[in-house]
């Protein structure tokens, strides 16, 4: 039986392929594929760790060197100073991202940047500038983050 858990971050692109940017360096060793990231300098990226952060839709994807032998490529974090592969997601794309701890997302929940590094939170206020997408599946988290399928807005 096939697994229902995706093994890739990019599940669907709306239109043409997304260009992968791989010239940016990890500022920390906490970047995992599927995290919402931002520029921390002209050449470095770091996980977004602020609620109400202006949304750039920059998302880390799997490392090209990840081999799926010791762990799934989507679970292998980037080390500090590694080149991080990112895409600029476009409206309609479907990505496998992170939902912050203590969240209950239902299908259609609006998701926005959070204070949990690189993760999203359920946003009942729909502030606008920090909204990333909507949940394509129901996920409830407790003490740790979990992955969720997100339709980018």
LINCOR-V153838 format. One record per residue. N is the residue number from 1. RES is the residue in one letter. PSI is psi in whole degrees, 0 to 359 (none if undefined). OMEGA is omega in radians with two decimals (* if undefined). Layout:
n->[N N]
res->[RES RES]
psi->[PSI PSI]
omega->[OMEGA OMEGA]
This chain:
n->[1 2 3 4 5 6 7 8 9 10 11 12 13 14 15 16 17 18 19 20 21 22 23 24 25 26 27 28 29 30 31 32 33 34 35 36 37 38 39 40 41 42 43 44 45 46 47 48 49 50 51 52 53 54 55 56 57 58 59 60 61 62 63 64 65 66 67 68 69 70 71 72 73 74 75 76 77 78 79 80 81 82 83 84 85 86 87 88 89 90 91 92 93 94 95 96 97 98 99 100 101 102 103 104 105 106 107 108 109 110 111 112 113 114 115 116 117 118 119 120 121 122 123 124 125 126 127 128 129 130 131 132 133 134 135 136 137 138 139 140 141 142 143 144 145 146 147 148 149 150 151 152 153]
res->[X X X X X X X X X X X X X X X X X X X X X X X X X X X X X X X X X X X X X X X X X X X X X X X X X X X X X X X X X X X X X X X X X X X X X X X X X X X X X X X X X X X X X X X X X X X X X X X X X X X X X X X X X X X X X X X X X X X X X X X X X X X X X X X X X X X X X X X X X X X X X X X X X X X X X X X X X]
psi->[136 148 142 359 120 150 19 155 316 109 329 137 140 94 221 164 153 133 133 123 124 22 1 146 142 124 337 171 26 6 124 150 138 353 145 124 166 162 133 347 186 338 1 152 155 155 141 129 36 132 157 27 137 131 120 349 32 119 132 138 180 147 141 331 349 133 357 10 305 330 160 143 325 349 357 113 154 141 158 135 359 150 125 129 123 158 156 101 148 155 133 341 150 118 155 99 197 137 131 161 156 43 147 107 134 166 126 354 137 132 138 171 153 179 353 123 116 357 169 159 159 125 102 344 342 56 334 290 337 2 132 314 197 150 133 0 161 127 135 129 154 256 354 167 157 159 151 144 126 126 115 136 none]
omega->[-3.13 3.11 3.07 3.12 -3.14 3.09 -3.14 -3.14 -3.12 -3.12 -3.13 3.02 -3.14 -3.12 -3.07 3.08 3.07 3.06 3.11 3.09 -3.11 -3.13 -3.11 -3.05 3.09 3.10 3.13 3.12 -3.10 -3.11 3.08 3.05 -3.12 3.12 2.99 -3.09 3.11 3.09 3.04 3.00 -3.11 -3.07 -3.06 3.04 3.12 3.09 3.04 -3.10 3.12 2.99 -3.14 3.10 3.11 -3.02 3.06 -3.11 3.07 -3.04 3.07 3.07 -3.08 3.08 -3.13 -3.09 -3.10 -2.96 3.14 -3.13 -3.12 3.11 3.09 -3.14 -3.11 3.12 -3.09 -3.12 3.03 3.02 3.06 -3.14 3.01 2.96 -3.11 3.07 -3.14 2.98 2.96 -3.09 -3.13 3.10 -3.13 3.09 3.06 -3.08 3.10 -2.99 -3.11 3.04 -3.09 3.08 3.07 3.12 3.01 3.14 3.01 3.12 -3.13 3.10 3.08 -3.10 -3.08 3.09 -3.08 3.07 3.05 -3.03 3.02 -3.07 3.14 3.06 3.08 -3.06 -3.14 -3.07 -3.13 -3.07 3.07 -3.00 -3.11 3.13 -3.12 -3.09 3.10 3.14 3.08 3.11 3.10 3.11 3.04 3.10 3.07 -3.07 3.14 3.11 3.07 -3.14 3.14 3.06 -3.05 3.01 -3.07 3.09 *]
